[in-house]
Amino acid sequence: MRKRSKKTNPSGKKTGRLAPSRKNLVRTLFFLNAVIWFGYGIYIYYDMAVLNSNRSSADIVTIFVFVNAVAMLVSGIQFGKLEKWTYYFALVVVAANTLLTVLNVLDLFFLGVFILDLFILLNIIPMRRNYLSNS
């Protein structure tokens, strides 16, 4: 008689384990979002400071954009860990970014980022059980 492997689930019920492909997809989308915001920060600084000679406003706006990009980057890096705080941190970052981009959704850039944020948010929410059960 053969022993059954521990990896099989004969009952057919979900085990509550997080699929690595979904987690990697969300992490990749966070990294993509961070790259987009870094690029937008460079563009906005060039447009405001160099072309329009408005350095003080460009500095302030660019700092906020780079803080957003760094938050996205950190969320992508930390989301690989199955800990409660990484889930909540990523959720707050993407929810805040979604809220801020919806306020300026008339611009094509912000519409694209808003759709990306919604896609990230809709992929993070079902993962709640996996992150909260491992803490």
C-alpha positions as CSV (number, residue, x, y, z in Angstrom):
1,M,0.0,0.0,0.0
2,R,1.4,3.4,-1.0
3,K,1.5,6.3,1.4
4,R,-0.3,9.4,0.2
5,S,1.7,12.6,-0.2
6,K,1.1,15.4,2.2
7,K,0.8,17.8,-0.8
8,T,-2.4,16.3,-2.1
9,N,-5.8,17.4,-0.8
10,P,-8.2,14.4,-1.3
11,S,-11.2,16.3,0.0
12,G,-11.0,18.9,-2.7
13,K,-11.3,21.8,-0.3
14,K,-9.2,24.9,-0.6
15,T,-6.3,24.9,1.8
16,G,-6.1,28.6,2.2
17,R,-2.6,28.8,0.8
18,L,-1.7,31.7,-1.4
19,A,-0.9,31.0,-5.0
20,P,2.6,32.2,-5.7
21,S,1.7,33.4,-9.2
22,R,-1.0,35.8,-7.8
23,K,1.4,37.2,-5.1
24,N,4.1,37.7,-7.8
25,L,1.5,39.4,-10.1
26,V,0.6,41.8,-7.4
27,R,4.3,42.5,-6.5
28,T,5.1,43.1,-10.2
29,L,2.2,45.5,-10.5
30,F,3.4,47.4,-7.4
31,F,6.9,47.6,-9.0
32,L,5.3,48.8,-12.3
33,N,3.3,51.4,-10.5
34,A,6.5,52.6,-8.7
35,V,8.4,52.9,-12.0
36,I,5.5,54.9,-13.5
37,W,5.4,57.3,-10.5
38,F,9.2,57.7,-10.6
39,G,9.0,58.6,-14.3
40,Y,6.1,61.0,-13.7
41,G,8.1,62.7,-10.9
42,I,11.0,63.2,-13.3
43,Y,8.7,64.5,-16.0
44,I,6.8,66.9,-13.6
45,Y,10.0,68.3,-12.2
46,Y,11.4,68.9,-15.7
47,D,8.2,70.5,-16.8
48,M,7.7,72.7,-13.8
49,A,11.3,73.6,-12.9
50,V,13.1,73.7,-16.2
51,L,10.5,74.7,-18.7
52,N,8.4,77.0,-16.5
53,S,11.0,78.2,-14.0
54,N,8.9,77.3,-11.0
55,R,11.4,75.5,-8.8
56,S,9.8,75.8,-5.4
57,S,6.5,74.3,-6.5
58,A,8.3,71.7,-8.6
59,D,10.4,70.6,-5.5
60,I,7.3,70.2,-3.4
61,V,5.3,68.3,-6.0
62,T,8.2,66.1,-6.9
63,I,8.8,65.1,-3.3
64,F,5.2,64.0,-2.9
65,V,5.3,62.0,-6.2
66,F,8.6,60.4,-5.1
67,V,7.2,59.5,-1.7
68,N,4.3,57.8,-3.5
69,A,6.7,55.9,-5.7
70,V,8.8,54.8,-2.7
71,A,5.7,53.7,-0.9
72,M,4.7,51.6,-3.9
73,L,8.2,50.1,-4.1
74,V,8.3,49.2,-0.5
75,S,4.9,47.7,-0.7
76,G,6.0,45.5,-3.6
77,I,9.1,44.4,-1.8
78,Q,7.4,43.7,1.6
79,F,4.3,42.1,0.0
80,G,6.3,38.9,-0.5
81,K,6.2,38.3,3.2
82,L,3.1,36.7,4.6
83,E,2.6,39.0,7.5
84,K,-0.4,41.0,8.7
85,W,1.4,44.4,8.6
86,T,2.6,43.9,5.0
87,Y,-0.9,43.2,3.9
88,Y,-2.3,46.3,5.7
89,F,0.5,48.5,4.5
90,A,0.1,47.5,0.9
91,L,-3.7,47.9,1.2
92,V,-3.4,51.4,2.7
93,V,-0.9,52.5,0.0
94,V,-2.9,51.3,-2.9
95,A,-6.2,52.6,-1.5
96,A,-4.7,56.0,-0.8
97,N,-3.2,56.1,-4.3
98,T,-6.5,55.0,-5.8
99,L,-8.3,57.8,-4.0
100,L,-5.8,60.4,-5.0
101,T,-5.8,59.4,-8.7
102,V,-9.6,59.3,-8.9
103,L,-9.6,63.0,-8.0
104,N,-7.7,63.8,-11.2
105,V,-9.1,61.0,-13.4
106,L,-9.8,63.4,-16.3
107,D,-6.1,63.3,-17.3
108,L,-5.2,60.3,-19.4
109,F,-2.1,59.5,-17.2
110,F,-4.2,59.4,-14.0
111,L,-6.9,57.4,-15.7
112,G,-4.3,54.7,-16.6
113,V,-2.8,54.7,-13.1
114,F,-6.3,54.6,-11.6
115,I,-7.1,51.5,-13.6
116,L,-3.8,49.9,-12.5
117,D,-4.5,50.8,-8.9
118,L,-8.0,49.3,-9.1
119,F,-6.5,46.1,-10.6
120,I,-4.0,45.9,-7.7
121,L,-6.7,46.5,-5.2
122,L,-9.0,43.9,-6.6
123,N,-6.2,41.4,-6.5
124,I,-5.1,42.3,-2.9
125,I,-8.5,42.1,-1.2
126,P,-9.1,38.3,-1.8
127,M,-5.6,37.6,-0.3
128,R,-6.7,39.0,3.1
129,R,-7.3,35.5,4.6
130,N,-3.9,34.3,3.7
131,Y,-2.0,37.2,5.3
132,L,-4.1,37.4,8.4
133,S,-4.0,33.6,9.2
134,N,-0.2,33.5,9.0
135,S,0.4,36.1,11.7
